[in-house]
Amino acid sequence: QSALTQPASVSGSPGQSITISCTGTSSDVGGYNYVSWYQQHPGKAPKLMIYEVSDRPSGISNRFSGSKSGNTASLTISGLQAEDEADYYCSSYTSSSTPVVFGGGTKLTVL
Amino acid sequence: EVQLLESGGGLVQPGGSLRLSCADSGFTFSTYAMSWVRQAPGKGLEWVSTIGGGGSRTYYADSVKGRFTISRDNSKNTLFLQMNSLRAEDTAVYYCAKGRGLLNAQWYYFDYWGQGTLVTVSS
């Protein structure tokens, strides 16, 4: 059981927007603005897409955006493209004895 | 160009040991925290361990504490993970990953990853 809860799957059509939620507790997502999101294509290494809740690393499309409200963080992908089809993982710093936790992952299907 | 190249994975019996390495290039290795993150077959990501740039600060997941040891050789730009008392549940692809911020800042964000090395614990 992962520390952060994500939906197992989401889907959308090209051009549409989707949002992936990531729910934690006041000890992780709700207590710190240290939330990040990773994209992973099959057989590939993860790629950092969002850090510090809503910041994008250099080279990441502005179609990807992040936000947080209370204990829930969200990743929104606008203008869906076929290449966005992948698994997405959220992560947060936590005050527990294991200081970094990931969500269980969400499989995004572009219809 | 930042490159991380893991090695050392393989098949090991329960209770056995294995040492993973990660050779890094394209950045000033000693000024960044480095981490290991693993992914069991068909499962999600699990953070394993982090070491500060100087090598003195280390962090471990509860699931590996006391069994795994992270270390680094800054003269050779190489990260290590010594894994002892291995269990079947340690079976996973192990990725090394670079911390995002200079001088250990934002060590909990991983901005570059290697391609991973598979560790299989089975009799």
Chai-1 contact restraints between the chains, C-beta under 6 A:
chainA,res_idxA,chainB,res_idxB,connection_type,confidence,min_distance_angstrom,max_distance_angstrom,comment,restraint_id
A,Y34,B,Y108,contact,1.0,0.0,6.0,A-B,restraint_1
A,S36,B,Y109,contact,1.0,0.0,6.0,A-B,restraint_2
A,A45,B,Y95,contact,1.0,0.0,6.0,A-B,restraint_3
A,A45,B,W113,contact,1.0,0.0,6.0,A-B,restraint_4
A,A45,B,Q115,contact,1.0,0.0,6.0,A-B,restraint_5
A,P46,B,W113,contact,1.0,0.0,6.0,A-B,restraint_6
A,L48,B,D111,contact,1.0,0.0,6.0,A-B,restraint_7
A,Y51,B,Y109,contact,1.0,0.0,6.0,A-B,restraint_8
A,Y89,B,L45,contact,1.0,0.0,6.0,A-B,restraint_9
A,Y93,B,Y108,contact,1.0,0.0,6.0,A-B,restraint_10
A,S97,B,D62,contact,1.0,0.0,6.0,A-B,restraint_11
A,T98,B,A61,contact,1.0,0.0,6.0,A-B,restraint_12
A,T98,B,D62,contact,1.0,0.0,6.0,A-B,restraint_13
A,P99,B,Y59,contact,1.0,0.0,6.0,A-B,restraint_14
A,V100,B,W47,contact,1.0,0.0,6.0,A-B,restraint_15
A,V100,B,Y108,contact,1.0,0.0,6.0,A-B,restraint_16
A,F102,B,G44,contact,1.0,0.0,6.0,A-B,restraint_17
A,F102,B,L45,contact,1.0,0.0,6.0,A-B,restraint_18
A,G104,B,G44,contact,1.0,0.0,6.0,A-B,restraint_19
A,G105,B,G44,contact,1.0,0.0,6.0,A-B,restraint_20
